[in-house]
């Protein structure tokens, strides 16, 4: 979930986790992503989605 460290992104992550989904929190705020991921039992990915190369790297890294 991009922007999952706070606000609507975090609310979506909480709802999805409550319903049995596995969650990856992607956010440029490293500390926020880590805290949110722990709260929902997911993983944190530090990522700025405005950087296409960073997105490609994160997706490739997680899939491998």
PyMOL Python script that loads the backbone (N, CA, C, O; Angstrom):
from pymol import cmd

cmd.read_pdbstr("""\
ATOM      1  N   UNK A   1       0.857  -1.161   0.000  1.00  0.00           N
ATOM      2  CA  UNK A   1       0.000   0.000   0.000  1.00  0.00           C
ATOM      3  C   UNK A   1       0.903   1.224   0.000  1.00  0.00           C
ATOM      4  O   UNK A   1       1.651   1.446   0.953  1.00  0.00           O
ATOM      5  N   UNK A   2       0.839   2.015  -1.058  1.00  0.00           N
ATOM      6  CA  UNK A   2       1.656   3.213  -1.109  1.00  0.00           C
ATOM      7  C   UNK A   2       1.053   4.264  -0.178  1.00  0.00           C
ATOM      8  O   UNK A   2      -0.165   4.401  -0.062  1.00  0.00           O
ATOM      9  N   UNK A   3       1.941   4.992   0.473  1.00  0.00           N
ATOM     10  CA  UNK A   3       1.490   5.981   1.437  1.00  0.00           C
ATOM     11  C   UNK A   3       0.857   5.337   2.649  1.00  0.00           C
ATOM     12  O   UNK A   3      -0.004   5.932   3.298  1.00  0.00           O
ATOM     13  N   UNK A   4       1.283   4.115   2.959  1.00  0.00           N
ATOM     14  CA  UNK A   4       0.650   3.346   4.018  1.00  0.00           C
ATOM     15  C   UNK A   4       1.083   3.675   5.431  1.00  0.00           C
ATOM     16  O   UNK A   4       0.596   3.062   6.380  1.00  0.00           O
ATOM     17  N   UNK A   5       1.984   4.625   5.593  1.00  0.00           N
ATOM     18  CA  UNK A   5       2.466   4.950   6.942  1.00  0.00           C
ATOM     19  C   UNK A   5       1.476   5.793   7.737  1.00  0.00           C
ATOM     20  O   UNK A   5       1.584   5.878   8.960  1.00  0.00           O
ATOM     21  N   UNK A   6       0.517   6.415   7.064  1.00  0.00           N
ATOM     22  CA  UNK A   6      -0.420   7.287   7.771  1.00  0.00           C
ATOM     23  C   UNK A   6      -1.681   7.500   6.938  1.00  0.00           C
ATOM     24  O   UNK A   6      -1.759   7.099   5.777  1.00  0.00           O
ATOM     25  N   UNK A   7      -2.652   8.133   7.559  1.00  0.00           N
ATOM     26  CA  UNK A   7      -3.861   8.565   6.858  1.00  0.00           C
ATOM     27  C   UNK A   7      -4.661   7.448   6.206  1.00  0.00           C
ATOM     28  O   UNK A   7      -4.831   6.367   6.769  1.00  0.00           O
ATOM     29  N   UNK A   8      -5.146   7.737   5.007  1.00  0.00           N
ATOM     30  CA  UNK A   8      -5.986   6.779   4.285  1.00  0.00           C
ATOM     31  C   UNK A   8      -5.225   5.496   3.974  1.00  0.00           C
ATOM     32  O   UNK A   8      -5.791   4.405   4.052  1.00  0.00           O
ATOM     33  N   UNK A   9      -3.939   5.620   3.621  1.00  0.00           N
ATOM     34  CA  UNK A   9      -3.137   4.431   3.327  1.00  0.00           C
ATOM     35  C   UNK A   9      -3.056   3.490   4.511  1.00  0.00           C
ATOM     36  O   UNK A   9      -3.205   2.277   4.358  1.00  0.00           O
ATOM     37  N   UNK A  10      -2.819   4.045   5.693  1.00  0.00           N
ATOM     38  CA  UNK A  10      -2.748   3.230   6.907  1.00  0.00           C
ATOM     39  C   UNK A  10      -4.111   2.625   7.228  1.00  0.00           C
ATOM     40  O   UNK A  10      -4.198   1.460   7.617  1.00  0.00           O
ATOM     41  N   UNK A  11      -5.154   3.397   7.071  1.00  0.00           N
ATOM     42  CA  UNK A  11      -6.507   2.869   7.330  1.00  0.00           C
ATOM     43  C   UNK A  11      -6.811   1.705   6.395  1.00  0.00           C
ATOM     44  O   UNK A  11      -7.392   0.705   6.816  1.00  0.00           O
ATOM     45  N   UNK A  12      -6.427   1.830   5.148  1.00  0.00           N
ATOM     46  CA  UNK A  12      -6.632   0.729   4.190  1.00  0.00           C
ATOM     47  C   UNK A  12      -5.828  -0.497   4.610  1.00  0.00           C
ATOM     48  O   UNK A  12      -6.328  -1.620   4.556  1.00  0.00           O
ATOM     49  N   UNK A  13      -4.589  -0.282   5.025  1.00  0.00           N
ATOM     50  CA  UNK A  13      -3.740  -1.392   5.464  1.00  0.00           C
ATOM     51  C   UNK A  13      -4.352  -2.103   6.666  1.00  0.00           C
ATOM     52  O   UNK A  13      -4.363  -3.333   6.724  1.00  0.00           O
ATOM     53  N   UNK A  14      -4.856  -1.340   7.613  1.00  0.00           N
ATOM     54  CA  UNK A  14      -5.478  -1.931   8.803  1.00  0.00           C
ATOM     55  C   UNK A  14      -6.713  -2.741   8.424  1.00  0.00           C
ATOM     56  O   UNK A  14      -6.915  -3.843   8.932  1.00  0.00           O
ATOM     57  N   UNK A  15      -7.528  -2.202   7.542  1.00  0.00           N
ATOM     58  CA  UNK A  15      -8.745  -2.902   7.128  1.00  0.00           C
ATOM     59  C   UNK A  15      -8.396  -4.190   6.387  1.00  0.00           C
ATOM     60  O   UNK A  15      -8.977  -5.242   6.654  1.00  0.00           O
ATOM     61  N   UNK A  16      -7.456  -4.105   5.465  1.00  0.00           N
ATOM     62  CA  UNK A  16      -7.064  -5.291   4.697  1.00  0.00           C
ATOM     63  C   UNK A  16      -6.436  -6.360   5.599  1.00  0.00           C
ATOM     64  O   UNK A  16      -6.723  -7.547   5.447  1.00  0.00           O
ATOM     65  N   UNK A  17      -5.590  -5.942   6.528  1.00  0.00           N
ATOM     66  CA  UNK A  17      -4.972  -6.894   7.455  1.00  0.00           C
ATOM     67  C   UNK A  17      -6.035  -7.578   8.305  1.00  0.00           C
ATOM     68  O   UNK A  17      -5.963  -8.781   8.556  1.00  0.00           O
ATOM     69  N   UNK A  18      -7.016  -6.804   8.745  1.00  0.00           N
ATOM     70  CA  UNK A  18      -8.115  -7.354   9.554  1.00  0.00           C
ATOM     71  C   UNK A  18      -8.874  -8.435   8.784  1.00  0.00           C
ATOM     72  O   UNK A  18      -9.439  -9.354   9.378  1.00  0.00           O
ATOM     73  N   UNK A  19      -8.880  -8.314   7.467  1.00  0.00           N
ATOM     74  CA  UNK A  19      -9.596  -9.263   6.628  1.00  0.00           C
ATOM     75  C   UNK A  19      -8.683 -10.322   6.015  1.00  0.00           C
ATOM     76  O   UNK A  19      -9.032 -10.956   5.020  1.00  0.00           O
ATOM     77  N   UNK A  20      -7.518 -10.504   6.616  1.00  0.00           N
ATOM     78  CA  UNK A  20      -6.648 -11.615   6.260  1.00  0.00           C
ATOM     79  C   UNK A  20      -5.658 -11.395   5.140  1.00  0.00           C
ATOM     80  O   UNK A  20      -5.018 -12.348   4.698  1.00  0.00           O
ATOM     81  N   UNK A  21      -5.513 -10.180   4.670  1.00  0.00           N
ATOM     82  CA  UNK A  21      -4.571  -9.901   3.581  1.00  0.00           C
ATOM     83  C   UNK A  21      -3.147  -9.747   4.123  1.00  0.00           C
ATOM     84  O   UNK A  21      -2.938  -9.289   5.246  1.00  0.00           O
ATOM     85  N   UNK A  22      -2.199 -10.131   3.317  1.00  0.00           N
ATOM     86  CA  UNK A  22      -0.793  -9.872   3.627  1.00  0.00           C
ATOM     87  C   UNK A  22      -0.481  -8.459   3.146  1.00  0.00           C
ATOM     88  O   UNK A  22      -0.874  -8.072   2.046  1.00  0.00           O
ATOM     89  N   UNK A  23       0.222  -7.695   3.967  1.00  0.00           N
ATOM     90  CA  UNK A  23       0.388  -6.270   3.717  1.00  0.00           C
ATOM     91  C   UNK A  23       1.858  -5.886   3.540  1.00  0.00           C
ATOM     92  O   UNK A  23       2.730  -6.322   4.291  1.00  0.00           O
ATOM     93  N   UNK A  24       2.100  -5.064   2.533  1.00  0.00           N
ATOM     94  CA  UNK A  24       3.390  -4.394   2.360  1.00  0.00           C
ATOM     95  C   UNK A  24       3.106  -2.891   2.393  1.00  0.00           C
ATOM     96  O   UNK A  24       2.342  -2.376   1.576  1.00  0.00           O
ATOM     97  N   UNK A  25       3.721  -2.209   3.331  1.00  0.00           N
ATOM     98  CA  UNK A  25       3.570  -0.761   3.463  1.00  0.00           C
ATOM     99  C   UNK A  25       4.719  -0.108   2.710  1.00  0.00           C
ATOM    100  O   UNK A  25       5.884  -0.308   3.056  1.00  0.00           O
ATOM    101  N   UNK A  26       4.400   0.666   1.689  1.00  0.00           N
ATOM    102  CA  UNK A  26       5.415   1.409   0.939  1.00  0.00           C
ATOM    103  C   UNK A  26       5.228   2.894   1.235  1.00  0.00           C
ATOM    104  O   UNK A  26       4.157   3.461   1.016  1.00  0.00           O
ATOM    105  N   UNK A  27       6.293   3.504   1.735  1.00  0.00           N
ATOM    106  CA  UNK A  27       6.220   4.923   2.072  1.00  0.00           C
ATOM    107  C   UNK A  27       7.621   5.496   2.057  1.00  0.00           C
ATOM    108  O   UNK A  27       8.589   4.772   2.290  1.00  0.00           O
ATOM    109  N   UNK A  28       7.743   6.782   1.787  1.00  0.00           N
ATOM    110  CA  UNK A  28       9.068   7.411   1.814  1.00  0.00           C
ATOM    111  C   UNK A  28       9.501   7.733   3.236  1.00  0.00           C
ATOM    112  O   UNK A  28      10.670   8.042   3.470  1.00  0.00           O
ATOM    113  N   UNK A  29       8.585   7.666   4.178  1.00  0.00           N
ATOM    114  CA  UNK A  29       8.884   7.873   5.600  1.00  0.00           C
ATOM    115  C   UNK A  29       9.277   6.523   6.204  1.00  0.00           C
ATOM    116  O   UNK A  29       8.418   5.713   6.552  1.00  0.00           O
ATOM    117  N   UNK A  30      10.588   6.294   6.323  1.00  0.00           N
ATOM    118  CA  UNK A  30      11.074   4.990   6.777  1.00  0.00           C
ATOM    119  C   UNK A  30      10.531   4.606   8.152  1.00  0.00           C
ATOM    120  O   UNK A  30      10.016   3.503   8.335  1.00  0.00           O
ATOM    121  N   UNK A  31      10.645   5.501   9.100  1.00  0.00           N
ATOM    122  CA  UNK A  31      10.170   5.193  10.465  1.00  0.00           C
ATOM    123  C   UNK A  31       8.669   4.915  10.458  1.00  0.00           C
ATOM    124  O   UNK A  31       8.210   3.956  11.077  1.00  0.00           O
ATOM    125  N   UNK A  32       7.908   5.754   9.760  1.00  0.00           N
ATOM    126  CA  UNK A  32       6.462   5.561   9.684  1.00  0.00           C
ATOM    127  C   UNK A  32       6.091   4.240   9.037  1.00  0.00           C
ATOM    128  O   UNK A  32       5.172   3.558   9.490  1.00  0.00           O
ATOM    129  N   UNK A  33       6.805   3.876   7.975  1.00  0.00           N
ATOM    130  CA  UNK A  33       6.533   2.607   7.290  1.00  0.00           C
ATOM    131  C   UNK A  33       6.814   1.423   8.208  1.00  0.00           C
ATOM    132  O   UNK A  33       6.053   0.456   8.242  1.00  0.00           O
ATOM    133  N   UNK A  34       7.918   1.510   8.955  1.00  0.00           N
ATOM    134  CA  UNK A  34       8.263   0.426   9.876  1.00  0.00           C
ATOM    135  C   UNK A  34       7.229   0.275  10.990  1.00  0.00           C
ATOM    136  O   UNK A  34       6.820  -0.838  11.319  1.00  0.00           O
ATOM    137  N   UNK A  35       6.816   1.387  11.561  1.00  0.00           N
ATOM    138  CA  UNK A  35       5.813   1.363  12.642  1.00  0.00           C
ATOM    139  C   UNK A  35       4.487   0.817  12.115  1.00  0.00           C
ATOM    140  O   UNK A  35       3.866  -0.031  12.755  1.00  0.00           O
ATOM    141  N   UNK A  36       4.058   1.298  10.961  1.00  0.00           N
ATOM    142  CA  UNK A  36       2.792   0.848  10.385  1.00  0.00           C
ATOM    143  C   UNK A  36       2.845  -0.635  10.028  1.00  0.00           C
ATOM    144  O   UNK A  36       1.891  -1.373  10.275  1.00  0.00           O
ATOM    145  N   UNK A  37       3.959  -1.068   9.450  1.00  0.00           N
ATOM    146  CA  UNK A  37       4.094  -2.480   9.075  1.00  0.00           C
ATOM    147  C   UNK A  37       4.023  -3.384  10.305  1.00  0.00           C
ATOM    148  O   UNK A  37       3.369  -4.426  10.278  1.00  0.00           O
ATOM    149  N   UNK A  38       4.694  -2.982  11.374  1.00  0.00           N
ATOM    150  CA  UNK A  38       4.614  -3.763  12.613  1.00  0.00           C
ATOM    151  C   UNK A  38       3.180  -3.820  13.132  1.00  0.00           C
ATOM    152  O   UNK A  38       2.724  -4.858  13.610  1.00  0.00           O
ATOM    153  N   UNK A  39       2.480  -2.702  13.035  1.00  0.00           N
ATOM    154  CA  UNK A  39       1.114  -2.622  13.566  1.00  0.00           C
ATOM    155  C   UNK A  39       0.147  -3.538  12.828  1.00  0.00           C
ATOM    156  O   UNK A  39      -0.812  -4.036  13.418  1.00  0.00           O
ATOM    157  N   UNK A  40       0.392  -3.760  11.546  1.00  0.00           N
ATOM    158  CA  UNK A  40      -0.530  -4.594  10.759  1.00  0.00           C
ATOM    159  C   UNK A  40       0.045  -5.973  10.454  1.00  0.00           C
ATOM    160  O   UNK A  40      -0.585  -6.769   9.757  1.00  0.00           O
ATOM    161  N   UNK A  41       1.240  -6.257  10.972  1.00  0.00           N
ATOM    162  CA  UNK A  41       1.850  -7.560  10.730  1.00  0.00           C
ATOM    163  C   UNK A  41       2.359  -7.715   9.306  1.00  0.00           C
ATOM    164  O   UNK A  41       2.344  -8.812   8.747  1.00  0.00           O
ATOM    165  N   UNK A  42       2.806  -6.619   8.728  1.00  0.00           N
ATOM    166  CA  UNK A  42       3.279  -6.652   7.350  1.00  0.00           C
ATOM    167  C   UNK A  42       4.750  -6.321   7.240  1.00  0.00           C
ATOM    168  O   UNK A  42       5.489  -6.381   8.223  1.00  0.00           O
ATOM    169  N   UNK A  43       5.172  -5.970   6.029  1.00  0.00           N
ATOM    170  CA  UNK A  43       6.542  -5.582   5.788  1.00  0.00           C
ATOM    171  C   UNK A  43       6.576  -4.113   5.359  1.00  0.00           C
ATOM    172  O   UNK A  43       5.594  -3.580   4.844  1.00  0.00           O
ATOM    173  N   UNK A  44       7.711  -3.481   5.577  1.00  0.00           N
ATOM    174  CA  UNK A  44       7.897  -2.082   5.200  1.00  0.00           C
ATOM    175  C   UNK A  44       8.828  -1.998   4.004  1.00  0.00           C
ATOM    176  O   UNK A  44       9.834  -2.703   3.931  1.00  0.00           O
ATOM    177  N   UNK A  45       8.477  -1.127   3.069  1.00  0.00           N
ATOM    178  CA  UNK A  45       9.325  -0.843   1.919  1.00  0.00           C
ATOM    179  C   UNK A  45       9.482   0.673   1.858  1.00  0.00           C
ATOM    180  O   UNK A  45       8.502   1.401   1.704  1.00  0.00           O
ATOM    181  N   UNK A  46      10.715   1.139   1.979  1.00  0.00           N
ATOM    182  CA  UNK A  46      10.961   2.573   1.893  1.00  0.00           C
ATOM    183  C   UNK A  46      11.018   2.918   0.411  1.00  0.00           C
ATOM    184  O   UNK A  46      11.862   2.416  -0.331  1.00  0.00           O
ATOM    185  N   UNK A  47      10.093   3.794  -0.004  1.00  0.00           N
ATOM    186  CA  UNK A  47       9.923   4.022  -1.430  1.00  0.00           C
ATOM    187  C   UNK A  47       9.253   5.366  -1.693  1.00  0.00           C
ATOM    188  O   UNK A  47       8.296   5.747  -1.019  1.00  0.00           O
ATOM    189  N   UNK A  48       9.775   6.065  -2.681  1.00  0.00           N
ATOM    190  CA  UNK A  48       9.143   7.284  -3.170  1.00  0.00           C
ATOM    191  C   UNK A  48       8.581   6.958  -4.548  1.00  0.00           C
ATOM    192  O   UNK A  48       9.341   6.824  -5.507  1.00  0.00           O
ATOM    193  N   UNK A  49       7.274   6.831  -4.659  1.00  0.00           N
ATOM    194  CA  UNK A  49       6.655   6.392  -5.914  1.00  0.00           C
ATOM    195  C   UNK A  49       6.805   7.413  -7.039  1.00  0.00           C
ATOM    196  O   UNK A  49       6.458   7.126  -8.185  1.00  0.00           O
ATOM    197  N   UNK A  50       7.319   8.598  -6.724  1.00  0.00           N
ATOM    198  CA  UNK A  50       7.579   9.592  -7.774  1.00  0.00           C
ATOM    199  C   UNK A  50       8.859   9.270  -8.535  1.00  0.00           C
ATOM    200  O   UNK A  50       9.171   9.922  -9.531  1.00  0.00           O
ATOM    201  N   UNK A  51       9.597   8.274  -8.075  1.00  0.00           N
ATOM    202  CA  UNK A  51      10.860   7.866  -8.692  1.00  0.00           C
ATOM    203  C   UNK A  51      10.678   6.508  -9.375  1.00  0.00           C
ATOM    204  O   UNK A  51      10.775   5.475  -8.713  1.00  0.00           O
ATOM    205  N   UNK A  52      10.416   6.492 -10.691  1.00  0.00           N
ATOM    206  CA  UNK A  52      10.143   5.221 -11.391  1.00  0.00           C
ATOM    207  C   UNK A  52      11.222   4.153 -11.189  1.00  0.00           C
ATOM    208  O   UNK A  52      10.896   2.976 -11.040  1.00  0.00           O
ATOM    209  N   UNK A  53      12.482   4.541 -11.183  1.00  0.00           N
ATOM    210  CA  UNK A  53      13.552   3.565 -10.987  1.00  0.00           C
ATOM    211  C   UNK A  53      13.474   2.915  -9.605  1.00  0.00           C
ATOM    212  O   UNK A  53      13.747   1.724  -9.457  1.00  0.00           O
ATOM    213  N   UNK A  54      13.104   3.697  -8.607  1.00  0.00           N
ATOM    214  CA  UNK A  54      12.980   3.170  -7.252  1.00  0.00           C
ATOM    215  C   UNK A  54      11.830   2.169  -7.169  1.00  0.00           C
ATOM    216  O   UNK A  54      11.931   1.161  -6.469  1.00  0.00           O
ATOM    217  N   UNK A  55      10.744   2.443  -7.877  1.00  0.00           N
ATOM    218  CA  UNK A  55       9.603   1.520  -7.891  1.00  0.00           C
ATOM    219  C   UNK A  55      10.017   0.205  -8.547  1.00  0.00           C
ATOM    220  O   UNK A  55       9.739  -0.873  -8.020  1.00  0.00           O
ATOM    221  N   UNK A  56      10.679   0.299  -9.693  1.00  0.00           N
ATOM    222  CA  UNK A  56      11.135  -0.909 -10.396  1.00  0.00           C
ATOM    223  C   UNK A  56      12.051  -1.731  -9.500  1.00  0.00           C
ATOM    224  O   UNK A  56      11.923  -2.953  -9.430  1.00  0.00           O
ATOM    225  N   UNK A  57      12.968  -1.065  -8.818  1.00  0.00           N
ATOM    226  CA  UNK A  57      13.900  -1.758  -7.951  1.00  0.00           C
ATOM    227  C   UNK A  57      13.169  -2.429  -6.775  1.00  0.00           C
ATOM    228  O   UNK A  57      13.465  -3.574  -6.434  1.00  0.00           O
ATOM    229  N   UNK A  58      12.235  -1.728  -6.168  1.00  0.00           N
ATOM    230  CA  UNK A  58      11.499  -2.277  -5.027  1.00  0.00           C
ATOM    231  C   UNK A  58      10.655  -3.480  -5.435  1.00  0.00           C
ATOM    232  O   UNK A  58      10.623  -4.482  -4.720  1.00  0.00           O
ATOM    233  N   UNK A  59       9.987  -3.394  -6.552  1.00  0.00           N
ATOM    234  CA  UNK A  59       9.141  -4.493  -7.013  1.00  0.00           C
ATOM    235  C   UNK A  59       9.991  -5.697  -7.382  1.00  0.00           C
ATOM    236  O   UNK A  59       9.667  -6.828  -7.020  1.00  0.00           O
ATOM    237  N   UNK A  60      11.065  -5.458  -8.095  1.00  0.00           N
ATOM    238  CA  UNK A  60      11.961  -6.554  -8.467  1.00  0.00           C
ATOM    239  C   UNK A  60      12.613  -7.190  -7.258  1.00  0.00           C
ATOM    240  O   UNK A  60      12.768  -8.410  -7.197  1.00  0.00           O
ATOM    241  N   UNK A  61      12.995  -6.364  -6.292  1.00  0.00           N
ATOM    242  CA  UNK A  61      13.650  -6.863  -5.073  1.00  0.00           C
ATOM    243  C   UNK A  61      12.690  -7.712  -4.251  1.00  0.00           C
ATOM    244  O   UNK A  61      13.085  -8.767  -3.755  1.00  0.00           O
ATOM    245  N   UNK A  62      11.458  -7.288  -4.095  1.00  0.00           N
ATOM    246  CA  UNK A  62      10.486  -8.012  -3.283  1.00  0.00           C
ATOM    247  C   UNK A  62      10.045  -9.304  -3.962  1.00  0.00           C
ATOM    248  O   UNK A  62       9.777 -10.298  -3.286  1.00  0.00           O
ATOM    249  N   UNK A  63       9.968  -9.300  -5.300  1.00  0.00           N
ATOM    250  CA  UNK A  63       9.513 -10.489  -6.029  1.00  0.00           C
ATOM    251  C   UNK A  63      10.565 -11.575  -6.035  1.00  0.00           C
ATOM    252  O   UNK A  63      10.240 -12.757  -6.139  1.00  0.00           O
ATOM    253  N   UNK A  64      11.836 -11.182  -5.923  1.00  0.00           N
ATOM    254  CA  UNK A  64      12.951 -12.146  -6.012  1.00  0.00           C
ATOM    255  C   UNK A  64      13.065 -12.918  -4.783  1.00  0.00           C
ATOM    256  O   UNK A  64      13.942 -13.775  -4.672  1.00  0.00           O
TER     257      UNK A  64
END
""", "prot")
cmd.dss("prot")
cmd.show_as("cartoon", "prot")
cmd.util.cbc("prot")
cmd.orient("prot")
